[in-house]
Amino acid sequence: MKTMYFLGKTIALAALVLPLTATVVDANPSAKNQQILDHWTPARINQAIPRQLVIASNGLGYLRMPDGSLQPHGHNKLVEVTKTTKQPRAKPGTGGGDSEGPIISPIEPGDGATIGASQRFAATITDPSGVRSVSMVITFPDGSNQSFIMSNSSGDIWENTLSGFTTDNGWSWSIEAKDATKGQGNVTISDSYDFDVDTSGEPPPPTGDGVITNAHWATDGLIQVSVGRIYFEMPTNSRLKRWAGYVCSGTVALDGKSGRSVIITAAHCAYDDANKAFARNVLFIPNQDGTTGSGTDTNCSNDPVGCWTPSFSVVDTNWTTSTFPDNIPWDYAYYVVPDSGAHSGSGAWESLDQTVGGLPISFDTPAYDSGTTSSDADYTHGIGYSYADDPNLMYCAENMTTEGAFNWWLPSCGLSGGSSGGPWIQPVAGGQGPIISVNSWGYNGEPGMAGPFLDETSAECVFADAKDAAFGAVSDTDGQQGIVVTCP
C-alpha cells in the first residue's frame, strides 16, 4: 500500500496536545497480543541480538554481531575486521628525550558535577612514549581518600566505574598517570575535580557541558517512561522461511490522535531492507529501566507499565527500495499501537501515550555545530537501551555536528547495540524533549553515532500516515505488517 501526501513542513505545537478524554485500555490482551506475548519465551528473549548496522572500512553495510563479528547486509562480501585492542604501551626504556608526563583531559564527571550512587570515571590520557599506568584518587567529604586503578578501555580512554556513593557534598577526584619512559617514568597529577552526590532520585543529566560517551540515564521522568525496548523478528532469507529475534529502542511520541499511540524508532528496526519484509512479533516495553526484575524477561507485570504490542509500522519507500548504507537518509519509522487489546501487565491502564506521556517530535532544523562555531544550543543527548547494559537506559551527550549530507553526528557516542531507534533530545532541559533524530548507524570499530535528519525530509509525512492509517488496511501476514509511504 502506497499513499501520496502533500503536507506542509511545520506542525503547530498546539496540534501535538493529547485529547483530554482518557481512554482506558482493555485489561485483557487480544488474541493477537497474547500470541506475541507467548512467542517471547525466555529462550527467545535470550537469543535476540541487537539490530546494529555499521559501515565497514570497505564502505559496505554489515550487521554487527554481539561478539564483534560482521555479517554482510544485503550483499555477500566479507571484510577484514581489526578487533579493538587496548591502547598500545611503549616498553620501559623507550621514549628518547621525552621528559614530560602524560596529558590528562578528564571526560566525566566534570568539575562541579552531581552524581548518583554509581558513576563512571573516565579521562583521555595521551603520551608520545605510551602510557604505563593510571590511577585515580577519590577524596571523601571528611578528607580521607581511596585509590583505584583505571583501565584502558578503548583508544586513549582510561576509566573505572565505582558504586556505593552516599548523598553528601564536598567530594573530589584526581588522576595520576605515568608514561613508559626509562626508569620510573614521567608522572602527571591532574587538578582536583569537585563533585557532589545525590542518591534521592539520581541527578538530572548535564545540560550543556562535557562529553558523555556512555552513561546510565538515572532520571525518573518523562524521557525515561516514554523510551522503551523493542523486541521483534526479521527474516534471515528472502523467502521469509527463517526468522531471527532482534532488539532495538523506541519512544512514544505525542501524536494528538485518539484510538492509537505512535512509537518513533529507526527504519532498520521495523523493515528489513535486505530481505524486503516488515518485522513480526513486535513487543514494546516502556521504562524497562524501572523493572523490579533483574533484567529483560517475559513477565510484563514486573515492568512499571507492562508490555505493548504494535499492530503495524510505517516507513518511507526509499528505505525499502534501497539497501543500507544507500538508504541512510530514510532510517526513521513509526510503530502504531491500538488503544485496546495491545497491553499486558498488572493493573488497569489508559492508552499507551496517555499512560507514559510521550515526547514531541520537532521537524524544524535543530542547532548544530558547523565546524567553525560551538554553542551549548547544539548539546544533544542520544538515548537508548544498550544490549550490554540490560536493563539500564543509557545515554551519550555532546555538541552535535553533521556526517555527510544526510545525517547528524555525535562523534564520541559510545552507545552499544540495542540502542538503535532511541531518541536524540535537544534540548534536554526540563526533560520534555523534543525528539530531533534517532540512533541510526556508526562506523565499525570507531566511536560515534549517526542520526537521520527529520527536518526537510519525509519524516513528517511518514508520521502523518502513522497517525491516520486505518488498522484494518494493514495485512496480518508475516513480512507485510506495515505501510510503505511515498512522500513528496
Secondary structure as the mmCIF struct_conf table of DSSP 4:
data_model
#
loop_
_struct_conf.conf_type_id
_struct_conf.id
_struct_conf.beg_label_comp_id
_struct_conf.beg_label_asym_id
_struct_conf.beg_label_seq_id
_struct_conf.end_label_comp_id
_struct_conf.end_label_asym_id
_struct_conf.end_label_seq_id
STRN STRN1 MET A 4 MET A 4
BEND BEND1 LYS A 9 LYS A 9
HELX_RH_3T_P HELX_RH_3T_P1 LEU A 13 LEU A 16
BEND BEND2 VAL A 17 VAL A 17
HELX_LH_PP_P HELX_LH_PP_P1 LEU A 18 PRO A 19
BEND BEND3 LEU A 20 THR A 21
STRN STRN2 VAL A 24 VAL A 24
HELX_LH_PP_P HELX_LH_PP_P2 VAL A 25 ASP A 26
BEND BEND4 ALA A 27 ASN A 28
HELX_LH_PP_P HELX_LH_PP_P3 PRO A 29 SER A 30
HELX_RH_AL_P HELX_RH_AL_P1 ALA A 31 HIS A 39
HELX_RH_AL_P HELX_RH_AL_P2 PRO A 42 GLN A 47
STRN STRN3 ILE A 49 PRO A 50
STRN STRN4 LEU A 53 ILE A 55
TURN_TY1_P TURN_TY1_P1 SER A 57 ASN A 58
BEND BEND5 GLY A 59 GLY A 59
STRN STRN5 GLY A 61 ARG A 64
HELX_LH_PP_P HELX_LH_PP_P4 MET A 65 MET A 65
TURN_TY1_P TURN_TY1_P2 PRO A 66 ASP A 67
BEND BEND6 GLY A 68 GLY A 68
STRN STRN6 LEU A 70 PRO A 72
BEND BEND7 HIS A 73 HIS A 75
HELX_LH_PP_P HELX_LH_PP_P5 LYS A 86 PRO A 88
HELX_LH_PP_P HELX_LH_PP_P6 ALA A 90 LYS A 91
TURN_TY1_P TURN_TY1_P3 PRO A 92 GLY A 93
STRN STRN7 THR A 94 THR A 94
TURN_TY1_P TURN_TY1_P4 GLY A 96 GLY A 97
BEND BEND8 GLU A 100 GLU A 100
HELX_LH_PP_P HELX_LH_PP_P7 GLY A 101 PRO A 102
STRN STRN8 ILE A 103 GLU A 108
BEND BEND9 PRO A 109 PRO A 109
HELX_LH_PP_P HELX_LH_PP_P8 GLY A 110 GLY A 110
TURN_TY1_P TURN_TY1_P5 ASP A 111 GLY A 112
STRN STRN9 ALA A 113 ILE A 115
BEND BEND10 ALA A 117 ALA A 117
STRN STRN10 SER A 118 THR A 126
TURN_TY1_P TURN_TY1_P6 PRO A 128 SER A 129
STRN STRN11 VAL A 131 THR A 139
TURN_TY1_P TURN_TY1_P7 PRO A 141 ASP A 142
BEND BEND11 GLY A 143 GLY A 143
STRN STRN12 ASN A 145 ILE A 149
STRN STRN13 SER A 151 SER A 154
TURN_TY1_P TURN_TY1_P8 GLY A 155 ASP A 156
STRN STRN14 ILE A 157 SER A 163
BEND BEND12 THR A 167 THR A 167
STRN STRN15 ASP A 168 ASP A 179
STRN STRN16 THR A 181 THR A 181
BEND BEND13 LYS A 182 LYS A 182
TURN_TY1_P TURN_TY1_P9 GLY A 183 GLN A 184
STRN STRN17 VAL A 187 ILE A 189
HELX_LH_PP_P HELX_LH_PP_P9 SER A 190 SER A 192
STRN STRN18 TYR A 193 VAL A 197
BEND BEND14 SER A 200 GLY A 201
HELX_LH_PP_P HELX_LH_PP_P10 PRO A 203 PRO A 206
BEND BEND15 THR A 207 GLY A 210
STRN STRN19 ILE A 212 HIS A 216
BEND BEND16 GLY A 221 GLY A 221
HELX_RH_AL_P HELX_RH_AL_P3 LEU A 222 SER A 226
STRN STRN20 VAL A 227 PRO A 235
BEND BEND17 THR A 236 ASN A 237
TURN_TY1_P TURN_TY1_P10 SER A 238 ARG A 239
STRN STRN21 TRP A 243 ALA A 253
BEND BEND18 SER A 258 GLY A 259
STRN STRN22 ARG A 260 THR A 265
HELX_RH_3T_P HELX_RH_3T_P2 ALA A 267 CYS A 269
TURN_TY1_P TURN_TY1_P11 ALA A 270 ALA A 270
STRN STRN23 TYR A 271 ASP A 272
TURN_TY1_P TURN_TY1_P12 ASP A 273 LYS A 276
STRN STRN24 ALA A 277 PHE A 278
STRN STRN25 ARG A 280 PRO A 286
TURN_TY1_P TURN_TY1_P13 ASN A 287 ASN A 287
HELX_RH_3T_P HELX_RH_3T_P3 GLN A 288 GLY A 290
BEND BEND19 THR A 292 THR A 296
BEND BEND20 THR A 298 THR A 298
HELX_RH_3T_P HELX_RH_3T_P4 CYS A 300 ASN A 302
BEND BEND21 ASP A 303 ASP A 303
TURN_TY1_P TURN_TY1_P14 PRO A 304 VAL A 305
STRN STRN26 CYS A 307 TRP A 308
BEND BEND22 SER A 311 SER A 311
STRN STRN27 PHE A 312 ASP A 316
HELX_RH_AL_P HELX_RH_AL_P4 THR A 317 THR A 321
BEND BEND23 SER A 322 SER A 322
TURN_TY1_P TURN_TY1_P15 PHE A 324 ASN A 327
HELX_RH_3T_P HELX_RH_3T_P5 ILE A 328 TRP A 330
STRN STRN28 ALA A 333 PRO A 338
BEND BEND24 ASP A 339 GLY A 341
STRN STRN29 HIS A 343 SER A 344
BEND BEND25 GLY A 345 GLY A 347
STRN STRN30 GLU A 350 GLU A 350
HELX_RH_AL_P HELX_RH_AL_P5 LEU A 352 VAL A 356
STRN STRN31 LEU A 359 LEU A 359
STRN STRN32 ILE A 361 ILE A 361
BEND BEND26 ASP A 364 ASP A 364
HELX_LH_PP_P HELX_LH_PP_P11 THR A 365 ALA A 367
BEND BEND27 GLY A 371 THR A 372
HELX_RH_3T_P HELX_RH_3T_P6 ASP A 376 ASP A 378
STRN STRN33 TYR A 379 GLY A 384
HELX_RH_3T_P HELX_RH_3T_P7 TYR A 387 ASP A 389
TURN_TY1_P TURN_TY1_P16 ASP A 390 PRO A 391
STRN STRN34 MET A 394 ASN A 399
STRN STRN35 THR A 401 GLU A 403
TURN_TY1_P TURN_TY1_P17 GLY A 404 PHE A 406
STRN STRN36 ASN A 407 LEU A 410
TURN_TY1_P TURN_TY1_P18 PRO A 411 SER A 412
TURN_TY1_P TURN_TY1_P19 GLY A 417 GLY A 418
TURN_TY1_P TURN_TY1_P20 SER A 420 GLY A 421
HELX_LH_PP_P HELX_LH_PP_P12 GLY A 422 GLY A 422
STRN STRN37 PRO A 423 ILE A 425
BEND BEND28 GLN A 426 GLN A 426
HELX_RH_3T_P HELX_RH_3T_P8 ALA A 429 GLY A 431
STRN STRN38 ILE A 435 VAL A 438
STRN STRN39 TRP A 441 TRP A 441
STRN STRN40 GLY A 442 TYR A 443
TURN_TY1_P TURN_TY1_P21 ASN A 444 GLY A 445
BEND BEND29 GLU A 446 GLU A 446
STRN STRN41 MET A 449 PRO A 452
TURN_TY1_P TURN_TY1_P22 ASP A 455 GLU A 456
BEND BEND30 THR A 457 SER A 458
HELX_RH_AL_P HELX_RH_AL_P6 ALA A 459 ASP A 468
HELX_RH_3T_P HELX_RH_3T_P9 PHE A 471 ALA A 473
BEND BEND31 VAL A 474 VAL A 474
BEND BEND32 THR A 477 THR A 477
TURN_TY1_P TURN_TY1_P23 ASP A 478 GLY A 479
STRN STRN42 GLY A 482 VAL A 485
STRN STRN43 THR A 486 THR A 486
#
